[in-house]
Amino acid sequence: MISHATLFMLILMGIAVVARNQSLMIAVLFLLVVKWVGLGDKIFPLLQQKGLNIGVTVITIAVLTPIVTGDIGFRHLAEAVRSSYAWIALGAGILVALVAANGIDLLQNDPHITVALVIGTILAVALFNGVAVGPLIGAGVAYLTMKAVTFFMNLGG
């Protein structure tokens, strides 16, 4: 008999195949293989506890690679300082990092919000060719939105 969890993952694999989303296919296949070979009891808790940090580290490595290879250097930095778009990008990077920082606590402490964010991310990845950094940024946006709603509700009485 197939478990509900496996069925859910196979449905996600079907969505990934139809949407031709390689990242989602690899993620689902990896998780199913880990489960089927019996390593889930050891690997899944690690991924649940450290997965976000591992993912952020991998993304950071990818972003820093052009610096270590010499593709981006001080000359590029000097050129960027003179670009209005670079200043916009700098501000956006700061804003997203601050917003996402609030999202980490929300993801770790509020299970029903986590489920909604994960499903939203899966849909975005599978159907709209999004990138799976969505839960962290989405949690930060949700956190800010919740705080704003609370603030405005408290103004009214």
C-alpha positions in Angstrom: 0.0 0.0 0.0 1.3 3.5 -0.9 1.4 6.0 1.9 -0.3 9.4 1.7 3.1 11.1 1.9 4.5 9.1 -1.1 1.3 9.7 -3.1 1.6 13.4 -2.4 5.3 13.3 -3.6 4.3 11.4 -6.7 1.7 14.0 -7.5 4.3 16.7 -7.1 6.6 14.7 -9.4 3.8 14.6 -12.0 3.4 18.4 -11.7 7.2 18.9 -12.0 7.3 16.7 -15.1 4.3 18.5 -16.7 5.8 21.9 -15.8 9.3 20.7 -16.9 10.7 22.0 -13.6 14.0 20.2 -13.1 14.7 21.6 -9.6 11.4 20.3 -8.3 11.9 16.9 -10.0 15.4 16.5 -8.4 14.1 17.6 -5.0 11.1 15.1 -5.1 13.3 12.3 -6.5 16.0 12.9 -3.8 13.5 12.8 -1.0 11.7 9.7 -2.3 15.0 7.9 -2.7 16.1 8.8 0.8 12.8 7.5 2.1 12.8 4.3 0.1 16.4 3.3 1.0 15.6 3.8 4.7 17.7 6.8 5.4 14.8 9.1 6.1 15.0 8.7 9.9 18.5 10.1 9.9 18.4 12.6 7.0 14.9 14.1 7.3 15.3 15.5 10.8 18.6 17.1 9.7 16.9 18.6 6.6 14.0 19.9 8.7 16.4 21.5 11.2 19.2 22.7 9.0 17.7 22.7 5.5 17.1 26.4 5.3 20.6 27.2 6.5 22.1 24.7 4.1 20.0 26.1 1.2 21.0 29.7 2.0 24.6 28.6 2.2 24.4 27.0 -1.2 22.8 30.1 -2.7 25.5 32.3 -1.1 28.2 30.1 -2.6 26.6 30.4 -6.0 26.4 34.2 -5.7 30.0 34.5 -4.5 31.5 32.1 -7.1 32.0 34.9 -9.8 34.1 36.8 -7.3 36.4 33.9 -6.5 36.8 33.1 -10.2 37.7 36.7 -11.0 34.6 37.3 -13.2 33.6 40.0 -10.8 36.2 42.3 -9.2 36.9 45.7 -7.8 36.6 47.3 -11.2 33.0 46.0 -11.5 32.3 47.3 -8.0 33.5 50.7 -9.0 31.3 50.6 -12.1 28.3 49.5 -10.0 28.7 52.5 -7.6 28.0 54.8 -10.6 24.9 53.0 -11.7 21.4 53.9 -10.3 20.2 50.4 -11.0 23.0 49.0 -8.9 21.9 51.2 -6.0 18.4 50.0 -6.5 19.7 46.4 -6.4 21.7 47.1 -3.3 18.6 48.4 -1.5 16.5 45.5 -2.7 19.1 43.1 -1.5 19.1 44.7 1.9 15.3 44.8 2.1 14.9 41.2 1.1 17.5 40.0 3.6 15.8 41.9 6.4 12.3 40.6 5.4 13.5 37.0 5.1 15.2 37.2 8.5 11.8 37.7 10.1 10.4 34.8 8.0 12.8 32.3 9.5 11.1 32.5 12.9 7.7 32.3 11.3 8.6 29.1 9.4 10.1 27.5 12.5 7.4 28.4 14.9 4.1 28.4 13.0 3.3 25.0 11.3 0.0 26.0 9.5 1.7 29.0 8.0 4.6 26.8 6.9 2.3 24.4 5.1 0.6 27.3 3.2 4.0 28.8 2.3 5.4 25.5 1.1 2.4 24.8 -1.0 2.5 28.3 -2.5 6.2 27.8 -3.3 5.6 24.4 -4.9 2.8 25.9 -7.1 5.1 28.8 -8.0 8.0 26.5 -8.9 5.9 24.0 -10.7 3.5 26.2 -12.6 5.3 29.5 -13.0 8.9 28.4 -13.2 9.6 30.1 -9.9 12.6 29.4 -7.7 12.3 27.6 -4.4 13.6 30.4 -2.2 10.0 31.4 -1.9 9.2 30.0 1.5 11.8 32.1 3.3 11.0 35.3 1.5 7.3 34.5 1.5 7.5 33.9 5.3 9.1 37.3 5.7 6.5 39.0 3.6 3.8 37.2 5.5 5.4 38.2 8.8 5.5 41.9 7.8 1.9 41.7 6.5 0.7 40.1 9.7 2.4 42.8 11.8 0.9 45.5 9.6 -2.6 44.0 10.0 -2.1 43.8 13.8 -0.9 47.4 13.9 -3.9 48.7 11.9 -6.4 46.6 13.8 -5.0 48.0 17.1 -5.4 51.6 15.8 -9.1 51.0 15.4 -9.7 50.1 19.0 
